[in-house]
Amino acid sequence: PKNKGCPLIECEFPPLGALNKLGDGSMRSAMEVDTANLAFGKKLIQGISLPLIGPKVCLLTSSAASAAFAQKAKALGASSCVSLRD
C-alpha cells in the first residue's frame, strides 16, 4: 500500500469457469456464479477480520453487480459494503 496507515488488499474473485458449465449466459449460470462469489467473499472477510478485534473490512462491489447481489453482499459481515454503482 502507498499509505502504511491505510493497508489495502485488492482481490479478484477466483475464476469460476467450472461453475459456468452451460456457458450460455443463462440466469441459472449467473445465479451459480453469484452464489460462489458471495461464498468466497464471506470466507475472505472471515479470514481477514477477527470479531471485536479487527481489522475492519470494507467490501466493494462492481458497478456491473446487480442490486440483488449488492444487497446480499451487505449481509456478509464486512464493516461496510459499498457498491461502485452508487
C-alpha positions in Angstrom: 0.0 0.0 0.0 1.1 3.6 -0.7 0.0 4.6 2.8 1.1 2.3 5.6 -1.6 3.7 7.9 -4.3 2.5 5.5 -3.5 -1.0 4.2 -5.5 -2.2 1.3 -5.9 -5.6 -0.2 -7.3 -5.9 -3.7 -8.5 -9.4 -4.5 -10.0 -10.6 -7.8 -12.6 -13.3 -7.2 -11.3 -16.7 -8.4 -12.2 -17.9 -11.9 -15.5 -19.8 -11.9 -15.4 -21.4 -15.3 -16.2 -24.8 -13.8 -19.5 -23.4 -12.5 -20.5 -21.9 -15.8 -20.8 -25.3 -17.5 -23.6 -24.1 -19.7 -21.6 -21.2 -21.0 -24.7 -19.7 -22.3 -25.2 -16.7 -20.0 -28.4 -18.2 -18.7 -30.0 -17.0 -15.4 -29.1 -20.3 -13.8 -25.4 -19.9 -14.6 -25.4 -16.3 -13.4 -27.0 -17.3 -10.1 -24.5 -20.1 -9.6 -21.6 -17.6 -10.2 -23.2 -15.0 -7.8 -23.6 -17.7 -5.1 -20.0 -18.8 -5.5 -18.7 -15.2 -5.4 -20.7 -14.5 -2.2 -19.4 -17.6 -0.6 -15.8 -16.7 -1.5 -16.4 -13.1 -0.2 -17.7 -14.5 3.1 -14.6 -16.7 3.6 -12.3 -13.8 2.7 -14.0 -11.5 5.2 -13.9 -14.1 7.9 -10.2 -14.9 7.2 -9.2 -11.2 7.4 -11.3 -9.8 10.2 -11.4 -11.1 13.7 -14.6 -10.4 15.7 -14.3 -7.4 18.1 -10.6 -7.0 17.3 -10.5 -6.1 13.7 -9.2 -5.1 11.3 -12.3 -3.6 9.7 -13.1 -4.9 6.3 -14.8 -2.7 3.6 -16.2 -4.7 0.7 -16.6 -3.0 -2.7 -18.9 -4.5 -5.3 -18.5 -3.8 -9.0 -20.6 -1.3 -10.9 -21.7 -4.3 -13.0 -23.1 -6.1 -10.0 -26.8 -6.4 -9.7 -28.7 -4.7 -7.0 -29.7 -8.1 -5.6 -26.0 -9.1 -5.4 -25.0 -5.9 -3.7 -27.8 -6.4 -1.1 -26.6 -9.9 -0.4 -23.0 -8.8 -0.2 -24.0 -6.3 2.6 -25.0 -9.3 4.8 -21.6 -11.0 4.6 -20.3 -9.4 7.8 -17.9 -6.7 6.4 -17.7 -3.5 8.4 -19.1 -1.7 5.4 -20.1 -2.7 1.9 -20.1 -0.1 -0.9 -21.4 -0.6 -4.4 -19.5 1.2 -7.1 -22.8 1.5 -8.9 -23.9 4.2 -6.3 
